């Protein structure tokens, strides 16, 4: 692996994301005064090119029913929510673990939010798929969000769940799909129950 290229690529992606967000907010009516500041370190003296220096946002979500509400899934800091169009952010302390990957808001119900996270190292893990019914204040991890033993997935993966990207089916807002370390998880009832498909 070309370490220099990996670091340079990450730096470029971060700069492009910041530029995109700045342009997005500048183009929104009433948000022209919002400024984007890069608070990530520009360099790191960590010799491991794959090491994380923190501060990255892995996933963003907008509330389709309210253009002032946004969610951000951060790499190691947990979930954050803005209720004023991104001018300020508050950490959603009710969501654990803090190693988050993605977040999505159900289009027809602003209170229903999905979030995903990586394995947290706990014996009684809280990682994987989480669902909030109150706009991110409280979170549950449905039992069916872990594949049953009969499902074709190694026990180590079931015991150390990790979940990644979230997609809500257009035209069927109660149906969502999540990529996990045990295949694709699917809900058809707004996150109450989940089934798994081995791709």
N, C-alpha and C positions, 0 to 999 in steps of 0.2 A: 504494500500500500504506500502511495506517495503521501507522506505525512504533511508536507508543505501544501500540497494540493487540497487535502482534506480540510486543513485549517483555513486555507484561503477560500474554499467553497463555503464553509460555514459562515465566515465573515461576510462574504458576498450575499448569501441568503438573508442574513440578519439585516444588512443594509437595505436590500431590496424590500424586505418586509416593512421596515421603518418608513422607507420612501412611499410605499403603497399606502400605509396607514395615514401618513401625513396628507397625501393627496386625497384620500377618501374623506377624511374629516374636513379638509378645506372645502370640498365640494358639497358638503351637507348644509342645507339651510340652517342657520342658527348656530353652526359649529365652526364658523370661519375663524374664531378666536382661539380655538383649541390648538395647543402646541404639543408636538410629540418630542419627547426627550429620550435619547438613548442612555440608559443607566447601566448597561452591561459593560464589563471590562473589555477594553480593546485588545489587550494582550494577556497572556497567561504564561507564567514561568513553569507550568506543569509540563514535564517532558513527555507525558502520555497524550498523544494527539486525540485520543478518544475519550479522555477524561472530561468531565463536565465542570464548567466554572460557574454554572448556575445562572439564573436570570432569564432563561429562555421561556417563551410561551409556545407550547406545543399545539394548542387548539383554541380557536375563538368561536363564539356563538353570539348571534344577535337575536333578541326577542322579536319575532315577526309582528307582534301586536303593539310594540312600543319601541320607537327608535331611540329611546334614551337608555335602554337596558341592554347591557352586554356582559358576557361571561368570558373569562380567560382561564385556561388550564395551564398552569406553569409546571416547569420541569421538576423542581424540587420544593416549591413553595406552597403548593395546594391550589385551590380554586379561588378566583377573585370575581367580584361583581361590581359593575358600575351602574348607577341609576340616573346619572346625569350626562349621558352621551360620551362617556370616557374621560370626563374632566377629572374625576377622582375614582378610586377603587377601594373596595373593602374586601378583606379576606373572609371567605366562608369557612369559619372554624369548625362547623358541623361536619364537614367532609373530611374523611380519613380513608386512605393514607394521603400524604401530601405529594407523592410522586404521581402526578396526573398527566394524562395524555390528551384527552379530547372532552368536549362538552357540547351538548346540543339541546335546543329548546323545542318542545312540541309546538307545531305551528298553530294549532287550534286551542291550546291551553298553556298560557304563559307560565303557569305555576309548575308545570311538569318539565323537569330538567333531567337529562341523562349525563353521567360523567363516567369516564374510564380511568383506570390507574394500573400501574405496574405492581408486581408482587412486592409487599412491604417487609418481608423477612419475619413476620409474626407467625407463631404456631397457630393461633386463631386469627387467620388473616382477615383483613378488611379490604383487600385489593380486588380488582376486577371491575364489575359493572355495579354502579350505584344509581339510585333513582331518588329524586326529590319531588315531593308533591306540593311544596310550598315556596317555590322560587329560590331554592338553594339553602334555606335556613336549616333544614333537617334532611338527613339522608338515610336510606335503607339499602341493604344489599340482599335482594331476594335470594332465598335458598336455591331456587331453580336457576340462578345465574352461574352456578357451578355445575358442570356436567355430571350426570349420575354415573356410578361405577360401571354400569353396563355400556356406557358410551365409549366409543373407540378413541380413548385418550389416555396416555400414560398417567399413572397415579401421581407421579411427581408434578405433572402439569396441573392436574386437578387440585392438588394440595397447595400449589404455588401459583394461583391464577394471575393472569395479566390480560388486560383488555386494551384495545387501541382505538381505531377509528369508528365513528358512529355515523350511520346514515338513516334518515327517516324517509319512508317511502312516500313519494309525491302522490297526493290524492288519497292516501290512507294514513292519516297522522298517528293512528294508534299502533302502526307497524314500524318497527325500527330494527336495524341490523347492526351488530357490533363484531368487529374482528377480534378474536381472542387467541391465546396460545393453545386452544383446543378446538379450533375451527371457527365457524360463524355462528354467533348467537342471534336468535330472532325472537322478538316479542310481537304479539298481535293485539295485546290488551294494555298498551301504554306502560309497559315495564313491570307489570304485576307478576307475570310468569314468563319464563324463557325456555326455548328449546334450542338444540344445537344441530348444526349440519356440518358434516365432514366434507370439505370441498375436494 
